[in-house]
């Protein structure tokens, strides 16, 4: 049996979001895995395919289209790629503020308004500056593995020695109690 792996492009993520086939975590998560892990050498290709908006899109479909255009510009800028021409089309801008979290409470809306990266803000789409955070080594995003380790080290260094040792001992106990997966060939 041959397994064929299909790399999730931003256009594919949009299709899944717009059609309701997948939610944000899966559609964008699969794209992020491709961008930061499986397709690092072909990142430009992951952004280039234009998204296909339905003929009479709903507000949610327009919102996800604007989000994807913002994502293409944001990622192109952060990873020294070219922003695809389709992402600059005026159709990819929301007339009213649109939040990627449906029914976001006021506190979350305020956080998004304060932290949203500029490519999303220009399109009137609101999300966190951590929208693409992940631990993959190729990531330059907040929350990448190096960032998490640096913040953990800063917190540990600030603790009194006895507290630091207690934390490390407790953390080691928790980690050693987790099941391990062993690959046998």
BELTA-V841780 format. One record per residue. PSI is psi in whole degrees, -180 to 180 (* if undefined). Layout:
BEGIN
PSI
PSI
END
This chain:
BEGIN
130
130
126
120
126
119
127
112
169
-36
-39
-40
-44
-46
-43
-41
-48
-33
-14
7
-36
156
179
-49
-42
-52
-51
-34
-42
-39
-44
-40
-42
-46
-42
-13
-63
-31
31
-40
-16
35
-41
-43
-32
-22
-27
-39
124
145
154
102
137
160
-44
78
148
171
-40
-42
-39
-39
-45
-33
-45
-39
-47
-38
-43
-41
-42
-46
-46
-52
-38
-44
-45
-28
24
46
174
133
125
146
-37
-30
-16
-3
139
-20
-20
50
135
138
-29
156
135
129
136
-17
109
140
35
137
171
-40
-42
-41
-44
-41
-47
-43
-34
-30
-8
132
149
-41
-30
-43
-44
-25
5
32
133
127
177
157
-4
17
-30
19
138
163
2
137
-26
-2
140
11
154
139
7
172
-44
-40
-45
-44
-41
-47
-39
-43
-41
-43
-46
-41
-28
-16
147
152
-42
-42
-41
-47
-40
-43
-49
-39
-43
-42
-42
-41
-44
-45
-36
-17
-9
145
147
148
126
129
123
126
*
END
